[in-house]
Amino acid sequence: MNVYLLKDVESVGMAGSIVKVSDGFGQNFLIPRKLAVKVTDANTKFYENKIVKVKTEAKILNSKIAMLAERISNLHLVIKEKSHEGKLYGSVGPDEIVALLKEKEIVVDRKQIEFVKSIKTIGEHKVIIRLSSKLKPEFTLKVIEA
């Protein structure tokens, strides 16, 4: 059975592509969950045209994300935290990073922020922003004593 994927499905394919799956998987999993639509001979041309449109939009989106990744990778942010003998009383979390980035006019969700290791000390730390599955720019965050 050929299906047109409406959303990304892990180990099956990306949204906007036509893939061949088993009849049971398509009928019992993908279609009821509105992850895919069955492609028949009658609507094949419609979905092929839709694929071209999705690919064009994806190229535009990828170029915007690439420019954002370039801006993020060039950042060096500073945050002040209370500490004692070089150790923070708490830790720097994703919410603080989102607020710092918002000041620089970069909007990301807190779920996109990844730490190499938790930030609990004074000094420089690397922070990763997951923009897409392949694009993960990182920047330097300097934690200083308040």
Secondary structure, 3 states (H helix, E strand, C coil): CEEEECCCECCCECCCCEEECCHHHHHHHHCCCCCEEECCCCCHHHHHHHHHHHHHHHHHHHHHHHHHHHHHHCCEEEEEECEECCEEEEEECHHHHHHHHHHCCCCCCHHHEEECCCEEECEEEEEEECCCCCCCCEEEEEEEEC
